[in-house]
Amino acid sequence: MARGNADRLRPRQHAAAGLWWFDRRKPGAHGIILVASVVVMTGTDYRVYFAATQLINFLLGPATVALAVPLARSARLVKENLLGVALALLAGSVTSILSGIGLVWLFGGSRTVALSMAPKAATTPIAAAVSSQIGGMPALTATLAIVGGIVAAVVGRKMLTALNVNDWRAHGLAAGIAGSGIAAAQVAACNELGAAFAAVGIGLNGVLVGLVVPLVVQLWKS
């Protein structure tokens, strides 16, 4: 009987340990370092690794779409704040696009790198798709989007709290506009209203990036 109880408790202990690790140790960054180290040490070709992880890449889409559930539950509140959402979205998205291109240009980077940098604020699947359409390098764009998402998850909430911004709507929207699925998941675990605004930010920012980046590229050519 005692052994049976121990067996039943073990999954709970593992779950508790996993939650503690997620909350305290920022598993996104650790996971990337661990996977990259294994790939390098085993000499695995990136194309082989990418082919073997297609399922994970595919699941990024459904994971993003799943944020529509809290959005549907809080649709009325989102509509009431539509003007503020639109202004924040426009400011955040355009700033990210132009600053990304500007930084590459300032440090003497190539046009291809600049085009890869431009859509980085969108969530990874959208950013990579936009990059491939405008002549960037989707793999580089995906890397930049992931790193940016991790940075947003690590410092985003702390920065907003330090600035005395405690409204969960602002926290969720900031995570979404940063294109950070990790930050959005953190907000969603704490507050459903924040999750709704994170969904708005991720979805609409993806649309805006898909519209603005090609326009900027066309203006850059002329």
C-alpha positions in Angstrom: 0.0 0.0 0.0 2.8 2.4 0.9 4.5 1.7 -2.4 1.3 2.4 -4.2 0.9 5.8 -2.5 4.5 6.7 -3.4 3.9 5.8 -7.0 0.8 8.0 -7.1 2.7 10.9 -5.5 5.7 10.7 -7.8 3.9 12.3 -10.9 2.7 15.2 -8.6 6.2 15.7 -7.4 7.5 15.8 -10.9 4.8 18.3 -12.0 5.6 20.5 -9.0 9.3 20.4 -9.9 8.5 21.3 -13.5 6.4 24.2 -12.5 9.2 25.5 -10.1 11.7 25.2 -12.9 9.5 27.0 -15.4 8.8 29.8 -12.9 12.3 30.2 -11.6 14.8 29.1 -14.2 13.5 30.5 -17.5 13.5 27.2 -19.4 13.3 28.8 -22.9 16.9 30.0 -22.7 18.2 26.9 -21.0 16.4 24.7 -23.5 18.0 26.5 -26.5 21.5 26.3 -25.0 21.0 22.6 -24.2 19.7 21.6 -27.6 22.3 23.7 -29.4 25.1 22.1 -27.3 23.8 18.6 -28.2 23.6 19.4 -31.9 27.1 20.8 -32.0 28.7 18.0 -29.9 27.1 15.3 -31.9 27.9 17.0 -35.2 24.3 16.8 -36.4 23.7 18.7 -39.6 21.1 21.5 -39.2 19.0 20.1 -42.1 18.8 16.8 -40.3 17.8 18.4 -37.0 15.2 20.6 -38.7 13.7 17.7 -40.5 13.5 15.7 -37.3 11.7 18.6 -35.4 9.1 19.4 -38.0 6.3 18.3 -35.7 7.4 20.8 -33.0 7.6 23.5 -35.7 4.1 22.6 -36.9 2.7 22.8 -33.3 3.8 26.5 -33.0 0.8 27.4 -35.1 -1.9 25.6 -33.0 -0.2 26.8 -29.8 -0.6 30.4 -31.0 -4.2 29.8 -32.2 -5.1 28.3 -28.7 -4.8 31.9 -27.3 -8.1 32.6 -29.1 -9.9 30.8 -26.2 -9.3 33.5 -23.5 -9.7 36.1 -26.3 -13.2 34.9 -27.0 -14.1 35.0 -23.3 -12.9 38.6 -22.9 -14.0 39.9 -26.3 -16.2 42.7 -24.8 -13.3 44.1 -22.8 -11.0 44.0 -25.8 -13.5 46.0 -27.9 -13.8 48.6 -25.1 -10.0 49.2 -25.3 -9.7 49.0 -29.1 -8.3 52.5 -29.6 -5.5 52.0 -27.0 -4.7 48.6 -28.4 -4.5 50.0 -32.0 -2.1 52.8 -30.9 0.1 50.5 -28.9 0.2 47.9 -31.7 1.1 50.5 -34.3 3.8 52.1 -32.2 5.3 48.8 -31.1 5.2 47.1 -34.5 6.6 49.9 -36.6 9.3 50.7 -34.0 10.5 47.1 -34.0 10.6 47.0 -37.8 12.4 50.3 -38.4 14.8 49.8 -35.5 15.7 46.4 -36.7 16.6 47.6 -40.1 18.3 50.7 -38.7 20.6 48.7 -36.4 21.8 46.5 -39.3 22.4 49.5 -41.5 24.2 51.4 -38.7 26.6 48.5 -38.1 27.3 47.9 -41.8 25.2 44.7 -42.2 24.0 43.4 -45.5 20.6 44.0 -47.0 19.7 40.3 -46.6 20.4 40.5 -42.8 18.3 43.7 -42.6 15.4 42.0 -44.3 15.8 39.0 -41.9 15.7 41.4 -39.0 12.7 43.4 -40.0 9.9 40.9 -39.2 11.5 39.7 -35.9 8.7 41.1 -33.7 6.1 38.8 -35.1 5.6 35.3 -33.6 8.1 32.8 -35.1 6.0 31.1 -37.8 4.7 34.4 -39.2 8.2 36.1 -39.0 9.8 33.2 -40.9 7.1 33.2 -43.5 7.4 37.0 -44.1 11.2 36.8 -44.2 11.0 34.2 -47.0 8.7 36.3 -49.0 10.8 39.5 -48.9 14.2 37.9 -49.6 15.5 37.4 -46.0 16.8 34.3 -44.4 13.9 32.5 -42.5 16.3 30.5 -40.3 18.0 33.7 -39.1 14.6 35.5 -38.7 13.3 32.5 -36.6 16.4 32.7 -34.4 16.0 36.4 -33.9 12.3 36.0 -33.1 13.0 33.3 -30.6 15.8 35.2 -28.9 13.6 38.4 -28.8 10.8 36.3 -27.3 13.0 35.0 -24.5 14.3 38.5 -23.7 10.7 39.7 -23.6 9.8 36.8 -21.2 12.8 37.4 -18.9 12.6 41.2 -18.6 9.2 42.3 -19.9 7.0 41.9 -16.8 9.8 43.1 -14.5 10.3 46.2 -16.5 6.6 47.0 -16.6 6.3 46.4 -12.9 9.3 48.7 -12.2 7.5 51.4 -14.3 4.5 50.9 -12.0 2.4 49.3 -14.9 0.4 46.7 -13.1 -2.6 46.3 -15.5 -2.7 42.8 -16.9 -4.1 44.2 -20.1 -0.8 46.1 -20.7 1.3 43.1 -19.7 -0.5 40.8 -22.1 -0.5 43.3 -25.0 3.2 44.0 -24.5 4.0 40.2 -24.6 1.9 39.8 -27.8 3.4 42.8 -29.6 6.9 41.5 -28.8 5.8 38.3 -30.5 6.8 36.3 -27.5 4.9 33.0 -27.0 6.8 32.4 -23.8 5.9 35.7 -22.3 2.3 35.3 -23.5 2.2 31.9 -21.8 3.6 33.4 -18.6 0.8 36.1 -18.6 -1.8 33.5 -19.5 -0.8 31.4 -16.5 -1.4 34.4 -14.2 -4.4 36.2 -15.6 -7.1 35.3 -18.2 -7.7 38.9 -19.2 -3.9 39.3 -19.8 -4.0 36.2 -22.0 -6.8 37.7 -24.1 -4.8 40.8 -24.8 -1.7 38.7 -25.5 -3.7 36.9 -28.1 -4.8 40.2 -29.6 -1.2 41.4 -29.6 0.3 38.3 -31.2 -2.5 38.0 -33.9 -2.8 41.6 -34.9 1.0 42.2 -34.8 1.5 39.3 -37.1 -1.0 40.8 -39.6 0.6 44.3 -39.3 4.1 42.9 -39.8 2.9 41.0 -42.8 1.5 44.3 -44.3 4.1 46.9 -43.2 7.4 45.0 -43.8 6.8 44.4 -47.6 5.7 48.0 -47.9 9.0 49.2 -46.2 11.0 46.9 -48.5 9.3 48.4 -51.6 10.0 51.9 -50.4 13.6 50.9 -49.7 14.1 49.9 -53.3 12.8 53.2 -54.7 
